[in-house]
Amino acid sequence: MRPILLKGHERSITVVKFNYDGDLLFTASKDHVPSMWRSEDGERIGTFNGHKGTIWDLDVCRFSRRLVTASADASAKLWDCETGECLKTFVHHGPVRGAAWADGSNMFATISDPFVEHNAQISVYDVPENDDPSTYPDTPRLEIELPKNANGKRVNATNIVWLNLNEALFVTFDNGAIRLYDPQTGEELDEFYPHEKKINRVSFNLDKTLFITSSADFTAKLYDVVDLNHLKTYKTDRPVNDAVISETKDHILLGGGQEAMSVTTTSGKVGKFETRFFHLVYEEEFGTVKGHFGPINALAINPNGRCYASGAEDGYIRLHYFDKSYLDMKDPVPEELEEGEEDFEEEKQIVSDDESD
């Protein structure tokens, strides 16, 4: 599985994301300039120039017409994907940590960090696609202020996602909590704690029936969206920065590594900078793909299941196309496994590091 190396960023990668159809890949890093690539061959189509700070998150609308970016320069920007033109800038009180499109692509929500006297905040903006961007209001339709914890410490949101039919805003936090908010009233609908430490990332499958959380507590956890039942736990020996669910196989991809501040004192082998493959049902690790020279910060898998992208602290994006042997591979079924047996030898041989890479 020889990757296509995408070198278009000068600093560590923060997010990689395929569009709904899987033909485009959007990436962002700490170098202020998001990029758009053709996923078929890794050719860079263009960049979105205008931010003055780290891009922490981005999201592309359902039909890949508009892109929204969240930046540490305390702004979110709306872009035209075809021309790269900035349609509108939305100023926030603090660094913007996340952004997400609602179903229908006529609204988006952002989360911003606390700054000076302002607490962390969720903002919902109305941006109808058929309206002139100059008529979009500068202020959000809804603002939800995130209060301090009981001990007086400010809480930081890390990810935001709209649930199906825009029924709720799904928000993760650095204290291991997940909260659901009503996008019309701002009322808190639910709260639970899947992790004890920071939730670095949350990813959903395409139809948003499952989600997986990635945490600094060395685990990733799979949940059912409807009733928020905990289904599976994938344990590692390092912080998990991102995890994604395959759309075509019962597989989970995990990426992470030691903290970035410790990278320079550790060799590549010890740092464990590889993508790890787990079986979704059996929770067993059956393969790894190496290649990065720093912790993996972001993962994305193509909706067609034929490739995945990884972005790391080394500033590189690696676009991996799966071998035919992996695509044709059949997962073991329970009847074929004896109790307590870990029958993943075939998978381990198929998904492994290409030493010549």
N, C-alpha and C positions, 0 to 999 in steps of 0.2 A: 504494500500500500504506500506508494511513493506520493508525497504531497506536492501541491502547487504552493510555492512560497510567495505570499503577497507582502511586498515591502513598500508601503505607502505612508507609513507613520514614523515619526521620529522619536516618540516616547512610548511608554508602556500602554498596552491596549486595555480599554475599559469595557467595551461591549462589542459583540458581533451578533448580527441578526439577519436571518433570511426574510424576504418578503413572503406573502401568503402563497404565491405560485412557485417559489423556490428558484426563480431564474435570476434574482438579484441578491447580492449580499451587501449589507450596510455595516460599516465599522466605525468605531470612534476610539480616541485615545486621549492622552493628556497633552497632545500637541495642538489642540484647539480646532482641528480641521477634520470633520467627518468625511468619509469617502464612500462611494458606491462602486461596486464591482459586478462584473458578469460572472455568475457562479459556474458557468460552463467551462470557461478557460482561465478565470482569474484576471481578466483584463480590467483595469480600472477605467470606469466610464467617466467619472468626474468627482469633484469635491464641492463642499458647501462651506464657503468662506465668510466669516463674519464674527464668530465668537472670539472672546479674549481670555478664555479660561478653559480648564479641563472639561471635556464632554463626558459627563457621568452616565448618560443614558440617551437612547433615541428610540423612536418607534415609527414605523411606516404604515400608512393607512391600507385598508383592505385591497384597493386596486392600484397601489403603488403610485398614486398621483402626488401625495403630499407627505412630507417628513416632519416630525417634531423632534427637537433636540433639547436636552437639559444640560445646563452648563454651570460651572463654578463661578462664572462671572455674574451670577444672580439674574440670569435671564433664561427664558425658553424661546426658541425661534421656530417659526413655521416656514417650511421651504417648499418650493416647487421642484419635484423630483426630475422633471424633464429638462428644465432650464438651469437649475441650481440657484435660482433667485430666492432671496429671503423675502417672504410675503409679509411677515409681521414679527415684531419682537415684543415679548411679554415680560415686563420687568417684575422681579420678585424682591422680597425683603432680604433674602439670604441665598446662598448657593442652592441651585436646583439639582436635586439628587435623582429624580426619576420623572418619566413622562410616559403616558399611555393613551392610545386612541380608544374611544368608545365604539361600540357596534354602530354601524352607520356612518362613521367617520365625519360626523358633524360636531363632535365635542372631543376634547381631550382633557386629561387631568394631569397635574404635576404635584410633586412633593418637594418642599424646600426645607433646608436646615435652619435651626435657630441662629439668629444673628443679632448681637447687641441686645436690645430690649424685646426683640420679636421672637416668639416661640416658633417651633417647627409648624408647618402649615400645609394643608392640602388645598389645591385650587382647581376649580373646574371652569373651563373656558368654552364658550359657544363659538364655533367657527364654521358655519354652514358652507358647504363646498360651492354652492351656486351663487353665493354673495361675494361682493367685491371685498377683498381683504382689507382695504382702507376703511371699511365700515365696521370692522370687528372692534368691539369695545376693548379698551386697555385693561380694564379691571375684570376679575373673574366673576362669573355668575354666582358661584358659591365658594366661600372660604370656610375651611374647617381648621380651627386652631387646635394643635395637639398639646394638651396640658402637660405639666411636669409630672414626674412620678411622685409617689407618696413621700419619698425621701428628699424631694425638692430638686432632683437631678433632671435636667432636660433630656427628652427622649428624641432620638433621630430616626426618621423613617428611611428605609433602604430601597424599597421597591413598591410600585403601585401598578395594579392591573384592574381592568373592568371585567366583571363576571358576565356570563351570558345574558343577553337581552338588557344589559346595563342595569341589572337588578341591584348590584352593590359594587362598591369600591373595595378592593382587596389590598391591604397595606401591610408590609412587613417592617419590623423594627430592629434596632441594634441591641435590644434587651431580650431578644428571642421570641417576641410576641408577634401575633398576627391579629389584625382587627379588620372588621367589615363595617363599612359606613354606608348609609343611605345617600345616594348621589343627588337626591332632591332636597332633603332636609338637613343633611349633615349629621344625622343622629347615628350614634354608635350602635350597630346591630349585634355584634358578637366580638368576643376576645378569647384567645387561647394561646398557650405557650408550648409550641412544639419543640423548642430548643432552650438551652440554658444560656447560650451565648449568642452573639450577633448572627442574624440571618443575612448572609452575603447576597444571595440571589434566590429568586423563585421562578420556576418555569412551568408552563402548562402544556399539555398536549394540544393538538390542533382544535379539537372540539371542546376544550376546557371542561373535561369531566374528571381529569386527574391533574394534580400539581405536585411538584417536588421542590423541597426547600434545601438550600445548601448553607451550612453553618460553620462557624469557627470552632464548634465543639467536636469536629472531626467526623460528623455524620451528615448524611442526606436522608430526608424522610419523604415517603410517598403518601399522599392523602387523597381521599375522595372529595371532590368539590361539593357535592350535593349535601351531604350530612357531616362533612369535615371529619370523617373517620380516619384514623391512622392505619395505613395498610402495611407498609414495609419500612425497614431501616437499613441503610447501606453504610457500614462502618469502615473507616479508613484510619490511617496513622498520621494524618496531617489535616490542616484546615481545608475545608471544601469551599472553593470560591464560586463554582457553578456546576450545575448538573442539568441534563436534558433527557427527555423521554423520546425514544425512537418511535416514529409513526408506523413503521412497517414490521418491527420485530419487538419481542418482549425484552428489550435491552435498555439499560440506563448508562449514560456516559457521564463520568465525573472528572472534574479538573480542579486542581488546587496546588498545594505546595506550602513550603514554609513561608513566613512573612518576608516581604520584599526587603526589609532592612537587613536581613541576615543572609541574603543571597550571595553577596560578594565574598563571604567567608566560607562558602560551601561549594563543593564540586557538583557537577551536574548529576552524577550518579546518586550522591547522598541527598541532594535537594528534592529528588523524586518529582521531576517536572513532566510527568506523563499524563495522558488521558487514560482513565481506567474504565474498563467495560464490566458492568455487572448484569447479571440476569435479573429482570424485573421481578419475577415471581420467587425465585429461589434465593435471592440476595447474595449470590456467590459471584466473586470476581473471576472472570475467565480470560482476561487479556488486557494488555497495555499497549499504547502507542507513544513512543518517545519522540524527541526531536527538539523541544524548546529548551532554551537556556535560562529560563526563569519560571516562576510560578505561573500557572495558567489562570488567567483572570476571567476569561469568558469562553463559553461554548455555544454553538448553535448547530442543529442538525437540520438538513434539508427536509422539507415536508415529503419529498418523494423517497426519502430514506437511502439515497444513493451516495451521499457525501455528508461530511460534517466539517465545520470550521472551528479552529481554536485560536485564541489570541492570548498573548502572554506578556509578562513584564519585560521581555526582551524586545518588544516593539514589533514582532513579526506576527502575521496571521498565516496559519497553515491550513490549506484547503485540501482535505483528504477525500479521495474517491475510493469507495470500498471495492475490493477485489471481487471478481465473480464468485469465488469460493465462499466469501462471506455472504453475499446476496443470496446464493443458492442453499446456504447452510440451514438445516432443520434443527430446531431446538429439541432437546430431549423432553419426552412427556413423562408424567408421573409413573405410568405403568412400566416404563423402561428403567426406572431407577430403583435400586434396592434401598431400604431404609438406612439413612446415614451415609449413603454413598454420594460422592461429589463427582458426577460423571460429566466433566467439562474438558476432557483432554483434547477432543477434536476442536472445540472452540478456541482453546488456548493456542493451538497450532495455527489456526486461521487468523485470529486477531493477535498479532504479535509485532514486535518492533522489527522494522526492516534494517538490519545491521549495516547494509550498504547505503542507507539514506544519509 
